[in-house]
Amino acid sequence: MNGNQTLTMIKPVAVERNYVGSIIQKITDSGFKICAIKMTQLTKDQAGVFYAVHKDKPFYEDLTTFMSSGTIVAMILEKENAVDDFRKLIGATDPVDAEEGTIRKLYAESKSHNAVHGSDSDENAQIESDFFFSKIERY
């Protein structure tokens, strides 16, 4: 992926509130190209595998329950410096601390229901993208 791709998920609360189109518009308006996209629902076990890095943290159980509670939209995004640029676009995990105009400030319900996931490193972007998408599903 060489630093030019990242993975995002529009989380169940944002899908349920019908923010998918607005979030995708904000992403593409910020210069990201969508290389893969799918709507799906994670099982509790799948959410556990995806978030295994957080298994020993106190929020893990609530996170996996939330992420398996409804439909998500997973996307691979492409842009130079994708991970860092996308993290800036989505804002702080807690929408109270997020900068004005960021996705989480605009669409998040709370810190634990924060509208979108964004990869935190190039390595994790690759791992997370491989979790959701086969090679033939990427463009």
C-alpha positions, 0 to 999 in steps of 0.5 A, a space after each residue: 500500500 506504500 502509504 497511499 491507502 487507508 481503510 475506513 468503516 462507517 460505523 453502525 450509528 452513522 449508517 443507521 442515521 443515514 449519514 453514509 452519503 454525506 460522509 462519502 461526499 466529505 471523503 471524496 471532496 477531500 481528495 480521496 479515491 474509493 478503491 473498494 467499498 462494501 456494505 456488510 454486518 460484522 458478527 461479534 466474532 468478526 468484530 473481535 478479530 478485527 479489534 483484537 489489538 484492543 482485547 485487553 482494554 476495558 472498552 473492548 467488549 462494548 466496542 465489539 458489541 457496538 460494531 456488530 450491532 448493525 450495518 457498516 460500510 467498509 472502504 479502502 481509500 487512496 490518496 498520497 499520505 492517506 493514513 495521516 490525511 484521513 486521520 486529520 479528516 475524521 478528527 479526534 476519537 471523542 467528538 467533543 475534542 474533534 476540530 470543527 468540520 471533521 467527520 467525527 465532529 459532524 456525525 459522531 454520537 459519542 466517543 464510543 459511537 464515533 461514526 467512522 474508523 480510520 487506520 492508525 498506520 500504514 501497516 494496519 491499513 494493509 491488515 485491515 484492508 485485507 480483512 475486508 477485501 480480496 485482491 479482485 475487489 480492489 480497483 
